[in-house]
Amino acid sequence: MSADTLATVKPAVELEGITKRFPGVIANHDIRITVEPGTVHAIVGENGAGKSTLMKILYGMQKPDEGTIKINGAEVSFRTPSDAIAAGIGMVHQHFMLADNLTVVENIVLGTRGGRDTASARARIAALAESHGLRVDPGKLVEDLGVGDRQRVEILKVLYRGARILILDEPTAVLVPQEVEELFQNLRELKADGLTVIFISHKLDEVLDIADAITVIRRGTTVASVNPADVTARQLAELMVGSELPTPETRESTVTDRVAFKVSHLTMEAEDHRPVPKGVEISTYVDKLREEGKRLLLDDVSFEIHEGEILGIAGVEGNGQSELIETIMGIRPAHGVIELGEHDISDWSTLRRRESGIGYIPEDRHRQGLLLEASLWENRVLGHQTRKPARSGIWINRRASKADTARIVKDYDVRTPSVETLALALSGGNQQKLIVGREMSGEPKFLIAAHPTRGVDVGAQAAIWDHLREARAAGLAVLLISADLDELIGLSDTLRVIYRGRLVAALDPSDITPERLGGYMTGAIADNEET
Ligand SMILES: Nc1ncnc2c1ncn2[C@@H]1O[C@H](COP(=O)(O)OP(=O)(O)OP(=O)(O)O)[C@@H](O)[C@H]1O
């Protein structure tokens, strides 16, 4: 673009003096951001800094109390997301909103006028995909697509609705390094085509890699707008938190020889669960299932975790991680044996498993982790009703529960006006900190940590890692499942990879790079062991 045309081009988005108040909290205060067209503009900030609120305002989901929004120089006032879409804004959510049982084309046209898979719809999608370099097979069922492809479908979906300004909410949280590189390539092409991308992320090195401009939000207000060429990731993190950060400690093994948790030959069929016929060995039965060509969601999974050990399981989402966790928690049946310490717990109820010392940080904090309509202290008690501090005789001890919630709020730096606040009023990262605090407070013997720091900022992430390391040093056994490869490599004592329901590799975390790990996860590097 030449200097003459630049002078006449209006900013794609101008936010001027945006303020949004909730009871007891000012989520946004006098926010000022200018996003130039044809750029990737990153917005970074701690948990609860106000990023989501701001994006909801820009996407018409919430109304600001004060301030103006201009799109391409014209002032707008959105009442609903449809208004924002009509103005050329598209939102790609972190959790994909696709129907698994429909094809790529059907998903893209769903909900648009016409809304059917017609030849002209197909032609338009093919043209969009071609011109923006968004490679994906239009006739495939979404359930057969990998995570990176699904994200491309989400991007195509908003482009199909005419978006010229795309908001991406933590788009790399679910991707392996190779997919991140592909996404960035896609974003560069979109930018070259004159589209504008607003990119929300906690991963500062990625932000520095892809963004043309970065705005830092702290405690609801814009504190800095920086050029990525002028800052390091560390300086950016310090701008975000307003103080200096701790450095990661060196690894010291705390692994003992006492087995805390063990699973043997866990196998789950895609079809309905049927019991293993009497007198038949599980491994013989599994071989038979394989011979019959049955699709296995878990395929003969065996491992043990010692006291003081963190076992990390890497894998692209959808390769059996959820099934594994659900089986261990007693939510979904599978063949095989599960042991906690001395006990065979395969037939125990979920409640009994929890009461016997299994802690669980679930992967979906909204569906499994929190009652959003309940207060923080009530959420503290959730799933721990029968134990201290909740239980006092047959009653729930409110005073003790509230005091313990206040302790968690302090120890885990949960940003909230009070323990009476409803969970839904907390930012995503602060909800996560509350769950981690609650599950660690139950003093579990064995902890399932599924994406324990998803959506939390660098400061809170370091704090959660410290808590996990401390508990491990005190003898806790942890099963860590995470899409954050640095987290997996940094925390795990032992690392396995799950691919199509099978544990395919046993790796030494001190001797692996995220890129090689990504290779195992996508099947590009084959098994390094047979069982
Ligand atoms: N509906 C609501 N009611 C009350 N308070 C709210 C509501 N939505 C957000 N808040 C508060 O506004 C503040 C900003 O939250 P927001 O979700 O915008 O933060 P964020 O920067 O997106 O955080 P994260 O990185 O954790 O997702 C927080 O203190 C949050 O508790």
The ligand as a Gaussian input file, in Angstrom:
#p B3LYP/6-31G(d) Opt

LIG

0 1
 N      -21.530000     -11.182000      33.307000
 C      -20.693000     -10.700000      34.233000
 N      -21.147000     -10.323000      35.445000
 C      -20.296000      -9.827000      36.376000
 N      -18.974000      -9.663000      36.201000
 C      -18.466000     -10.025000      35.015000
 C      -19.283000     -10.564000      33.965000
 N      -18.487000     -10.832000      32.897000
 C      -17.230000     -10.486000      33.262000
 N      -17.200000      -9.997000      34.525000
 C      -16.023000      -9.514000      35.245000
 O      -15.342000      -8.595000      34.423000
 C      -13.927000      -8.731000      34.557000
 C      -13.302000      -8.958000      33.189000
 O      -13.617000     -10.285000      32.718000
 P      -13.274000     -10.819000      31.258000
 O      -13.959000     -12.120000      31.102000
 O      -13.551000      -9.764000      30.265000
 O      -11.696000     -11.047000      31.403000
 P      -10.667000     -11.725000      30.386000
 O       -9.558000     -10.734000      30.205000
 O      -11.355000     -12.192000      29.189000
 O      -10.131000     -12.925000      31.262000
 P       -9.674000     -14.443000      30.860000
 O       -8.325000     -14.336000      30.234000
 O       -9.583000     -15.074000      32.222000
 O      -10.737000     -15.044000      30.003000
 C      -13.697000      -9.870000      35.527000
 O      -13.442000      -9.335000      36.806000
 C      -15.019000     -10.605000      35.533000
 O      -15.206000     -11.196000      36.800000

